[in-house]
Amino acid sequence: MTVSILIFLPVVAAIITAFIKNGAAKHVALFFAVAELAVAVFFLSRFVPDASTQFTVIKPWIPKLGIYFTAGIDGISMVLVLLTTLLVPLIILTTYQHQYKNAGAFYALILFMQAGMLTVFTALNGFLFYVGWEAALIPIYFICALWGGENRIRITIKFFIYTFAGSLFMLIGIIYLYLSSPSKTYELNDLYNAAVTAKAQSWVFWAFFLAFAIKMPVFPFHTWQPDTYTEAPSAGTMMLSGIMLKMGVYGVIRWLIPNAPLGFLQWQTLAVILSVIGIVYAALIAFNQKDGKRLVAYSSISHVGLIAAGIFSWNLEGVQGAMIQMLNHGINVVGLFFVWDIISRRLNTRELANLGGIAKVAPQFATAFLIITLGTVALPLSNGFIGEFLLLKGVFNYNNWIATVAGLTIIFGAVYMLRMYKKAMQGGTNELTVLFTDITGTEKLVLGIICVLVIVLGVYPQPVLHISEAAVKNLIDTVNAKFVDAAVNNIR
């Protein structure tokens, strides 16, 4: 069995779901999403956690142009495949209390988006990677534009302009590497070995960096994110924050740094500094947010800034921290956005000033909200702790002063997240919140699964770290060898 089944099963599922009418569409979509998760678990059970690429498929596509359908899974890809296939069924479950017009199209777009993201995470050909990148973007445009809030058209256009511009720069970088490759193919290994000068690598670095920095997003390319997260329907927000932004993080690890190592070396310090600025900047803005969903959006920018800083530090601790934190951030942020979806659906408001005392009337909901919040602020024995610890250690190994500033995320995050929880859950009830009802059915199931993951991954994160460790170490060693070769050649 090859990875192609992971890519094409959601495509087939999307086509079938598109023709399903009304309420049955969500059940069909959930069935296929669970089936996709089962396939991923099967691959995991057969996966050998070494540096090799497994379950590979290589098929001619447009061979005269060096384009092949080449995909596979290594330890880095496996973590992202698990993240994607785990979160999509949970996100579909969160929609069970909603009624969507043209539900078949809505769920079909989610499944098609899943196929695009899995293509990105498994592609070993530059052209295929780009196709997956764009294929994942198209559905979210329609999800936001058709099912979003009042300002959805303006916000979606801004989102489109940002992401399209970034994608265009990335395409230019991929084509340049193709033209410089020894065998004139888009195969990843051929692109790694492209004959690109140090000066040209600097331009390649920026071509990729702009695309990935917009997607994550990294300061100052983040301005599309809070508005889009706020205006998108809750499921769209979860897809964007829980999975799609990891496309940018993954792209940095797999495509940017290995393809332009000397360009990365030249701009590494700037990249780390921009990431750390984003941590502090987004946290300070989060302090002043009155809308709970918007606060979580800025919190996501801050946390992703730390992930980016860990990657750009380019050491084992930093990249490994990024790998497990991508998984943990996806779980936690989906939980937080679902919490605010529940509050908004019951009370028709997300304004913190209008809330209070919900814990008294909905103790199960408040308990789940607290567990997810503690995971987000990286309480020891919660899933966020090990990721933030490794990320900060990686940044510290790069520069202790920069790490000191980055470490403010622990303090700031605890302040604005716990303050948010206090305003919403504690204190006395009011005329609005006294009518709040506790979670039931699919709400309890989704929040229960997320809470279990927060605790289990916090107590025992080693299996996830073990999956990616060999692949991460091999990639770091490969890139570092290019640094050494360049230094030796300069001396000569």
Secondary structure, 3 states (H helix, E strand, C coil): CCCHHHHHHHHHHHHHHHCCCCCHHHHHHHHHHHHHHHHHHHHHHHCCCCCCCEEEEEEEEEHHHCEEEEEEECHHHHHHHHHHHHHHHHHHHHCCCCCCCCHHHHHHHHHHHHHHHHHHHHECEHHHHHHHHHHHHHHHHHHHHHHCCCCHHHHHHHHHHHHHHHHHHHHHHHHHHHHHCCCCCCEHHHHHCCCCCHHHHHHHHHHHHHHHHHHCCCCCCCCHHHHHHHHCCHHHHHHHHHHHHHHHHHHHHHHHHHHCHHHHHHHHHHHHHHHHHHHHHHHHHHHCCCEHHHHHHHHHHHHHHHHHHHHHHCCHHHHHHHHHHHHHHHHHHHHHHHHHHHHHHHHCCCEHHHCCCHHHHCHHHHHHHHHHHHHHCCCCCCHHHHHHHHHHHHHHHHCHHHHHHHCHHHHHHHHHHHHHHHHHHCCCCCCCHHHCCCCCHHHHHHHHHHHHHHHHHHHCCHHHHHHHHHHHHHHHHHHHHHHHHHHHHHHC
